[in-house]
Amino acid sequence: MPSAIDSHEDYYPVPFPNDVPTIPLAKISISNLLSGNEEEANTLFRVCTNEGFFYLDLTAEPRGQKFSNEAQKLHHVAKDVFQNVSIDEKLSFKPFDGAAHLDTGYKCTSLDEERKPDRVEFLNISHYGLLCEPEKYKLPPWLSKSEDLYRSFMEDGNWIANLIFSILERKLHLPPGALTSIHQTKDASGDFLRMLHYPAPKDGKPLTKAPTPSHTDASSITMLFNWQGGLQITKARAAGESKVDLEDADKESEDSWYYVKPEPGCLIVNLGDAMVVLTNGLLKSGKHRVVTPPGPQGRFNRYSVLTNARPKNDTLMRSLKSDMINPESEEQLAEEAITALEWSMRKVRAILARASAS
C-alpha cells in the first residue's frame, strides 16, 4: 500500500470538468456543529427537510480530519483489493449469517467475457460483526490485514452520525436519545462499511445505463467519500415529496439529473428512508444514482468509500411522536409494524434487484 496517502493524483487523476451540470449543495462545518453554532444547526435542519444531501466540511476538526485520512487509506485498500484479488477469491466473501446481514460480503452486478467486473463491484463489512462479534465474523486474509482501520473508520462514522442525530432530535422537539439511542455500534444493526469500484469503460465511452441505478438509501444516514465525479442527484423531488418506494425510480428525465462535484476535505452526507419513516415524511431522503464520471475522468477507474447508520434491528419502524411530526394516519396505524431488520431487508432486496436488472 502506498505510504504517501495524501498524493493528490492518487485521488483526483484529472480535474472535474467545468462544463457539466452540477447541483450546489449546502456546505456545513462539523466544527460549527460541535461548537453549538445555531445558524449552522438551522442550515442542517433545513437541508434535512428538503433535499436531504449536503457536504460536511471536516477540515477544522481533528476527529473529522482523522475520518478523512482513514477514507484515503481505505481508497488504497480498495484499489489494491479490486485490482489484485481474483474474482473467485472475492466471490468467496459471502454475506455473514444469511439474511440477517444481507448487506455484507462481496457483490458484483456483471462480468465481461474475461470474468472481470465491468459495471460496479463492492465489498461490505458489517459494523456489528467486526466490532461486537469478531470471534464469529472472520474476514478473508486479503481483507483482514486492515481490520484496525475498518474499526476506527466505523467508530468515527458513527460518532458523526450521532452528532447529526443529536441536532435533529433537538430541532424535531424529540427527547434526548430518541434517535441517538437506536444508532449505537454496540447494538445489532445493518450498519456497514462499503468500498466500491466502478471500472472505466473499455471503449472509453460512458455506459448507457447507470451502474448504480436511481434509488434512495435503506438507511438513516449515509456518509460518502468519493474523489471523482459520477454521483448524481435529481431535482425532481426537491419540492419535498416524501414517497420512499421505488415505483417511480426511473421516471425522472435525464435533464433533471445533476452531478455532485467532489469537494476535498468534505464528506457527502445524505439522509436515508429510515429517517423519512421515523418522522412521517418531515425529513427527506435524497434520490441519487452513479453514472460514468464526466469528461476525461471517465477514463479512470472510480473508487469510493462509505459507511452508514441504520436503526438497531429490533426498532419498530413507526413514526416518532413530537409536536413537530404529523401523527400517523388511521391507515398507517392499521398497518403491522415491522422491525428495522425486516424493513431494511425489503429495501435492500429491491435495490439489489434493480441494480442487477439494469
C-alpha positions in Angstrom: 0.0 0.0 0.0 1.5 3.4 -0.9 2.8 5.4 2.1 2.0 8.8 0.6 -1.7 8.7 1.2 -2.2 12.4 0.6 -0.9 12.4 -3.0 -3.4 14.4 -4.9 -3.0 12.4 -8.1 -4.0 9.2 -6.3 -7.5 10.6 -5.8 -8.0 13.2 -8.4 -6.4 11.9 -11.6 -7.7 14.7 -13.7 -9.8 17.8 -12.7 -13.6 17.7 -12.6 -14.9 19.3 -15.8 -16.5 22.7 -15.5 -18.9 22.2 -18.4 -21.3 19.7 -16.8 -24.4 20.5 -14.8 -23.8 20.4 -11.1 -26.0 20.8 -8.1 -25.0 23.4 -5.4 -25.2 21.5 -2.1 -25.0 23.3 1.2 -21.6 23.1 2.9 -21.9 22.5 6.7 -18.9 22.7 9.1 -18.5 19.9 11.6 -16.6 22.4 13.7 -19.5 24.8 13.8 -21.9 22.0 14.7 -19.7 20.8 17.6 -19.4 24.4 18.9 -23.2 24.8 19.1 -23.5 27.3 16.2 -27.2 27.7 15.9 -27.1 29.1 12.4 -25.3 26.0 11.2 -27.8 23.8 13.1 -30.6 25.6 11.3 -29.0 25.1 7.9 -28.6 21.4 8.7 -32.3 21.1 9.6 -33.4 23.0 6.5 -31.4 20.7 4.3 -32.7 17.6 6.0 -36.3 18.7 5.5 -35.7 19.4 1.8 -33.1 17.8 -0.5 -31.5 15.6 2.2 -28.0 15.9 0.8 -25.1 18.2 2.0 -21.4 18.5 2.2 -19.9 18.1 5.7 -16.6 20.0 5.9 -14.2 18.0 8.1 -11.1 20.2 7.8 -11.3 22.2 11.0 -11.9 19.4 13.5 -9.2 16.8 14.5 -11.5 13.8 14.6 -13.1 14.9 11.3 -9.7 15.1 9.7 -8.9 11.7 11.1 -12.0 10.3 9.5 -11.0 11.9 6.2 -7.5 10.4 6.4 -8.9 7.0 7.1 -11.0 7.2 4.0 -7.9 8.0 2.0 -6.3 4.9 3.4 -9.4 2.8 2.5 -9.2 4.2 -1.0 -5.8 2.4 -1.3 -7.2 -0.7 0.3 -10.0 -0.8 -2.2 -7.7 -0.2 -5.2 -5.3 -3.0 -4.1 -8.1 -5.5 -3.4 -10.2 -4.8 -6.5 -7.2 -4.8 -8.8 -5.2 -7.7 -7.4 -7.5 -10.2 -5.8 -9.1 -12.7 -8.2 -12.8 -12.7 -8.8 -13.1 -16.2 -7.3 -11.5 -15.1 -4.1 -13.7 -12.0 -3.9 -16.8 -14.1 -4.6 -15.9 -16.4 -1.7 -16.5 -13.5 0.7 -20.2 -14.3 1.4 -22.8 -12.5 3.4 -22.4 -13.1 7.1 -25.1 -15.1 8.9 -27.5 -15.2 6.0 -30.4 -12.8 5.7 -29.6 -11.0 9.0 -26.6 -9.4 7.3 -27.8 -9.1 3.7 -25.6 -6.1 3.2 -22.3 -7.8 3.9 -19.9 -9.7 1.7 -18.8 -9.1 -1.9 -21.1 -8.3 -4.8 -20.7 -7.7 -8.5 -23.5 -6.8 -10.8 -22.0 -8.2 -14.0 -18.8 -9.7 -15.5 -17.3 -9.3 -19.0 -16.1 -12.1 -21.3 -12.8 -12.2 -19.3 -14.8 -12.6 -16.0 -13.8 -9.1 -14.9 -16.4 -6.7 -13.3 -17.5 -4.2 -16.0 -20.0 -2.1 -14.1 -19.6 -2.0 -10.4 -18.3 -4.2 -7.6 -18.3 -3.6 -3.9 -17.3 -5.0 -0.6 -19.4 -4.6 2.5 -18.1 -5.2 6.0 -20.6 -5.4 8.9 -20.2 -2.9 11.8 -21.8 -5.3 14.3 -19.9 -8.3 13.1 -16.5 -6.7 13.2 -17.0 -4.5 16.4 -19.1 -6.9 18.5 -18.8 -10.4 17.2 -15.1 -10.6 16.0 -14.9 -14.3 17.1 -17.7 -15.2 14.6 -17.1 -12.6 11.9 -14.0 -13.6 10.1 -12.7 -11.6 7.2 -10.7 -13.3 4.4 -6.9 -12.8 4.7 -6.8 -10.3 1.8 -9.2 -8.0 3.9 -8.3 -8.8 7.5 -4.9 -7.1 7.5 -6.7 -3.7 7.7 -9.2 -4.6 10.4 -8.0 -1.9 12.8 -8.5 0.7 10.0 -12.1 -0.6 9.4 -12.9 -0.4 13.1 -11.7 3.1 13.5 -13.5 4.3 10.4 -16.7 2.7 11.6 -16.5 4.3 15.0 -15.7 7.7 13.7 -18.6 7.5 11.2 -21.0 6.5 14.0 -19.8 9.5 16.0 -20.5 11.9 13.2 -23.9 10.3 12.5 -24.9 10.7 16.2 -23.7 14.3 16.2 -26.2 14.9 13.4 -28.9 12.9 15.1 -28.5 14.8 18.3 -29.1 18.1 16.5 -32.1 16.7 14.6 -33.5 15.4 17.9 -33.5 19.0 19.3 -34.9 20.5 16.1 -37.7 17.9 15.9 -38.6 18.5 19.6 -37.8 14.9 20.4 -36.4 13.8 23.8 -32.7 13.4 24.0 -31.8 9.9 22.8 -34.8 9.4 20.6 -32.5 8.9 17.6 -29.1 8.5 19.1 -30.1 5.6 21.4 -31.1 3.5 18.4 -27.9 4.1 16.4 -25.2 2.7 18.7 -22.4 0.4 17.5 -22.9 -1.9 20.4 -26.4 -2.9 19.1 -27.1 -5.4 16.3 -27.9 -3.4 13.2 -27.4 -3.4 9.4 -24.6 -0.8 9.5 -21.7 -1.4 7.2 -18.5 -0.1 5.7 -18.6 -0.3 1.9 -15.7 0.0 -0.7 -16.8 0.4 -4.3 -15.0 0.1 -7.7 -16.5 1.4 -10.9 -14.2 0.1 -13.7 -13.5 2.6 -16.5 -15.4 1.5 -19.7 -13.1 -0.3 -22.1 -14.2 1.6 -25.1 -13.8 4.9 -23.4 -17.5 5.8 -23.8 -19.9 6.5 -20.9 -22.1 3.5 -20.0 -25.6 3.9 -21.4 -27.2 2.7 -18.2 -26.2 3.9 -14.7 -24.1 1.2 -12.9 -25.9 2.2 -9.7 -29.5 3.0 -10.7 -31.7 5.7 -9.2 -32.6 4.9 -5.6 -33.0 6.3 -2.1 -30.9 4.6 0.7 -32.1 1.9 3.0 -30.5 3.7 6.0 -30.9 6.5 8.4 -27.8 8.3 7.1 -25.1 7.6 4.6 -21.6 9.2 4.6 -19.7 9.0 1.4 -16.2 9.8 0.3 -15.6 10.0 -3.4 -12.8 11.7 -5.3 -14.1 11.5 -8.9 -17.4 12.6 -10.3 -20.2 10.2 -11.1 -22.7 10.7 -8.3 -25.8 12.5 -9.5 -28.8 13.9 -7.6 -32.2 14.6 -9.2 -34.0 17.8 -8.6 -37.3 16.1 -9.3 -38.1 15.6 -5.6 -36.6 18.9 -4.3 -40.0 20.3 -3.6 -40.5 18.0 -0.6 -42.0 14.7 -1.9 -41.9 12.2 0.9 -42.7 9.0 -1.0 -39.9 6.4 -0.5 -40.8 3.4 -2.6 -39.1 2.5 -5.9 -42.1 2.5 -8.2 -41.2 5.8 -9.8 -37.4 5.4 -9.7 -36.8 5.8 -13.4 -39.4 8.5 -14.2 -37.1 11.4 -13.9 -36.0 12.9 -17.2 -32.3 12.8 -18.0 -32.1 16.6 -17.8 -33.3 16.5 -14.1 -30.0 14.8 -13.0 -27.1 16.9 -11.8 -23.5 15.9 -10.8 -22.3 16.3 -7.3 -18.8 17.8 -7.6 -16.4 16.2 -5.1 -15.0 18.7 -2.6 -11.6 18.0 -1.0 -11.9 17.8 2.8 -15.6 17.2 2.7 -17.9 14.3 3.3 -21.1 13.9 1.3 -23.9 13.1 3.6 -27.4 12.1 2.7 -30.4 11.0 4.8 -32.0 7.6 4.0 -35.5 6.4 4.0 -35.5 5.3 7.7 -35.5 9.0 8.7 -38.5 9.6 6.4 -40.4 6.8 8.2 -39.4 7.8 11.7 -40.5 11.4 11.1 -43.6 10.6 9.0 -42.2 12.3 5.9 -40.9 15.5 7.6 -37.2 14.6 6.9 -36.4 13.8 3.3 -34.1 11.2 1.7 -32.3 12.2 -1.5 -32.8 10.2 -4.7 -29.5 9.6 -6.4 -27.6 7.4 -8.8 -24.0 6.8 -10.0 -23.0 7.1 -13.7 -19.7 7.1 -15.5 -17.5 10.0 -14.3 -17.9 13.1 -16.6 -15.4 14.1 -19.3 -11.8 12.9 -19.0 -12.5 11.5 -15.6 -14.4 8.7 -17.3 -11.1 7.2 -18.5 -10.1 6.3 -14.9 -11.3 3.6 -12.5 -13.5 5.2 -9.9 -13.3 4.2 -6.2 -15.4 5.4 -3.3 -15.8 4.6 0.4 -18.9 4.9 2.5 -20.4 4.0 5.9 -23.9 4.3 7.1 -26.2 4.1 10.2 -29.4 2.2 10.5 -31.7 1.8 13.4 -30.9 -1.2 15.6 -32.5 -4.3 14.3 -35.4 -4.5 16.9 -36.5 -0.9 16.4 -40.1 -0.7 15.2 -40.4 1.3 12.1 -43.1 3.7 13.2 -43.2 7.5 13.3 -41.8 9.1 16.4 -44.1 11.3 18.5 -43.5 15.1 18.6 -45.3 18.3 18.1 -43.2 18.8 15.0 -44.1 15.5 13.4 -47.5 14.8 11.9 -49.3 11.9 13.7 -49.7 8.7 11.7 -53.0 8.3 9.7 -55.6 5.7 10.5 -54.3 3.8 7.5 -50.7 3.9 8.8 -51.8 2.8 12.2 -53.7 -0.1 10.8 -50.5 -1.5 9.1 -48.5 -4.0 11.0 -45.3 -2.5 12.4 -42.1 -4.2 11.2 -38.7 -4.1 12.7 -35.8 -2.2 11.2 -34.2 -5.5 10.3 -37.2 -6.6 8.2 -37.6 -3.1 6.8 -34.0 -2.8 5.6 -34.0 -6.3 4.1 -37.0 -5.5 2.0 -35.5 -2.2 0.9 -32.1 -3.7 0.1 -33.5 -6.6 -1.9 -35.4 -4.2 -4.1 -32.4 -2.0 -4.6 -30.1 -5.0 -5.5 -32.8 -6.4 -7.8 -32.9 -3.1 -9.7 -29.1 -2.9 -9.9 -28.8 -6.5 -11.3 -31.6 -5.8 -13.8 -30.1 -2.6 -15.1 
